[in-house]
Amino acid sequence: MKTVLITGCSSGYGLETARHFHAQGWNVVATMRTPREDVLPRSDRVRVVALDVTKPESIAAAIEASGPIDVLVNNAGIGLFGAFEVTPMATAREVFETNTFGVMAMTQAVLPQLRARRSGVIVNVTSSATLAPMPLVAVYTASKMAIEGFTASLAFELEEFDVRVKLVEPGYGPSTSFTSNGGARMQGLIPEPYAPFAQRIFASLGQPSAVTRESDVAEVVWRAANDATGKLRFPAGPDAVALARST
Ligand SMILES: NC(=O)c1ccc[n+]([C@@H]2O[C@H](COP(=O)([O-])OP(=O)(O)OC[C@H]3O[C@@H](n4cnc5c(N)ncnc54)[C@H](OP(=O)(O)O)[C@@H]3O)[C@@H](O)[C@H]2O)c1
């Protein structure tokens, strides 16, 4: 039986991905900053493990507690919406610590075992913002674009060891906790000169033609983890799929 370790399972895409892999008969190591057993099915194939991807000691302890892993899903991420001009560099660094360096650190932590066994898959969850630029998310997009380039390059050196890497690019998912989790970080990031522009953007976001559901992402992460075709990029959700086709 295969084992998947997923980061950021307390809500949203990560939680649904954990449920999906469990439903497919896998062992699931569902990691969270604040472990909660009650959000996942009670099962001897589900383990909830504490993990903050920005903390090296937390990563080491989680990998130690998890045992052998076949698939790593780097899903944990934080959002940032605001005008770049007024975004504190400390906030930009905070976004990169989770979305970019957290993914790199987790990848480095599991690679020795995957390389030694000459098998395994790493799935990095980025965003449809990498498919076509969107306004007022410059720092967030940069943090995810970095992972697109990182993953595409890594694919070559890991192919040598039969380890696969994949990108899942979800679309806009208003039903996750993504916006509420970013609320405090975004305070004051739309100053007066940017307000009319931001209001137009908010209005268009309020009436999307299509949105991404948690189950869309869970199914695509599953497909990416089991893909044997060499495909790198997997847009997830109807809006992301449409965007990928149009670019
Ligand atoms: N929703 C969207 O519109 C959207 C669109 C495209 C891509 N994405 C990406 O999809 C992924 C999942 O987002 P979501 O929409 O499901 O949002 P979410 O409901 O906020 O879930 C994000 C998860 O990441 C966790 N997390 C944050 N910082 C962490 C850290 N330092 N270490 C470990 N876990 C951490 C959160 O845990 P806590 O509960 O501890 O905060 C939460 O479980 C993210 O990478 C996001 O960038 C989202």
The ligand as a Tripos MOL2 file, in Angstrom:
@<TRIPOS>MOLECULE
LIG
   48    52     1     0     0
SMALL
NO_CHARGES

@<TRIPOS>ATOM
      1 N1         -8.0920   29.0170   -2.9190 N.am      1 LIG1
      2 C1         -7.5570   29.5630   -3.9930 C.2       1 LIG1
      3 O1         -8.1530   30.4620   -4.6230 O.2       1 LIG1
      4 C2         -6.2310   29.0490   -4.5390 C.ar      1 LIG1
      5 C3         -5.9750   29.2590   -5.9110 C.ar      1 LIG1
      6 C4         -4.7810   28.7640   -6.4470 C.ar      1 LIG1
      7 C5         -3.8890   28.1070   -5.6450 C.ar      1 LIG1
      8 N2         -4.1360   27.9380   -4.3150 N.ar      1 LIG1
      9 C6         -3.1270   27.2170   -3.5280 C.3       1 LIG1
     10 O2         -3.6890   26.0170   -3.0320 O.3       1 LIG1
     11 C7         -3.0280   25.6580   -1.8140 C.3       1 LIG1
     12 C8         -4.0730   25.3760   -0.7560 C.3       1 LIG1
     13 O3         -4.8080   26.5670   -0.5200 O.3       1 LIG1
     14 P1         -6.3380   26.5670   -0.0410 P.3       1 LIG1
     15 O4         -7.1060   27.3820   -1.0030 O.co2     1 LIG1
     16 O5         -6.7900   25.2040    0.2720 O.co2     1 LIG1
     17 O6         -6.2220   27.4860    1.2750 O.3       1 LIG1
     18 P2         -6.4050   27.1670    2.8390 P.3       1 LIG1
     19 O7         -7.7700   26.6030    3.0710 O.co2     1 LIG1
     20 O8         -5.9980   28.4260    3.5140 O.co2     1 LIG1
     21 O9         -5.3270   26.0360    3.1030 O.3       1 LIG1
     22 C9         -3.9530   26.3120    3.1820 C.3       1 LIG1
     23 C10        -3.3090   25.3380    4.1220 C.3       1 LIG1
     24 O10        -1.8940   25.6380    4.2090 O.3       1 LIG1
     25 C11        -1.5610   25.6060    5.5810 C.3       1 LIG1
     26 N3         -0.3650   26.3770    5.8970 N.ar      1 LIG1
     27 C12        -0.1690   27.7210    5.8110 C.ar      1 LIG1
     28 N4          1.0650   28.0270    6.2240 N.ar      1 LIG1
     29 C13         1.6640   26.8650    6.5790 C.ar      1 LIG1
     30 C14         2.9340   26.5120    7.0920 C.ar      1 LIG1
     31 N5          3.8800   27.4470    7.3520 N.pl3     1 LIG1
     32 N6          3.2160   25.2030    7.3300 N.ar      1 LIG1
     33 C15         2.2890   24.2610    7.1000 C.ar      1 LIG1
     34 N7          1.0660   24.5180    6.6340 N.ar      1 LIG1
     35 C16         0.7600   25.8140    6.3810 C.ar      1 LIG1
     36 C17        -2.7910   26.1200    6.3140 C.3       1 LIG1
     37 O11        -2.7050   25.7220    7.6430 O.3       1 LIG1
     38 P3         -3.2360   26.5880    8.8900 P.3       1 LIG1
     39 O12        -4.6470   26.1250    9.0840 O.co2     1 LIG1
     40 O13        -2.3150   26.1600   10.0020 O.co2     1 LIG1
     41 O14        -3.0930   28.0340    8.5370 O.co2     1 LIG1
     42 C18        -3.8810   25.3970    5.5310 C.3       1 LIG1
     43 O15        -4.0340   24.0740    5.9810 O.3       1 LIG1
     44 C19        -2.0860   26.8170   -1.4680 C.3       1 LIG1
     45 O16        -0.7640   26.4730   -1.8660 O.3       1 LIG1
     46 C20        -2.6200   27.9630   -2.3200 C.3       1 LIG1
     47 O17        -1.5990   28.8940   -2.6440 O.3       1 LIG1
     48 C21        -5.3010   28.3880   -3.7420 C.ar      1 LIG1
@<TRIPOS>BOND
     1     1     2 1
     2     2     3 2
     3     2     4 1
     4     4     5 ar
     5     4    48 ar
     6     5     6 ar
     7     6     7 ar
     8     7     8 ar
     9     8     9 1
    10     8    48 ar
    11     9    10 1
    12     9    46 1
    13    10    11 1
    14    11    12 1
    15    11    44 1
    16    12    13 1
    17    13    14 1
    18    14    15 2
    19    14    16 1
    20    14    17 1
    21    17    18 1
    22    18    19 2
    23    18    20 1
    24    18    21 1
    25    21    22 1
    26    22    23 1
    27    23    24 1
    28    23    42 1
    29    24    25 1
    30    25    26 1
    31    25    36 1
    32    26    27 ar
    33    26    35 ar
    34    27    28 ar
    35    28    29 ar
    36    29    30 ar
    37    29    35 ar
    38    30    31 1
    39    30    32 ar
    40    32    33 ar
    41    33    34 ar
    42    34    35 ar
    43    36    37 1
    44    36    42 1
    45    37    38 1
    46    38    39 2
    47    38    40 1
    48    38    41 1
    49    42    43 1
    50    44    45 1
    51    44    46 1
    52    46    47 1
@<TRIPOS>SUBSTRUCTURE
     1 LIG1         1 GROUP 0 **** ****
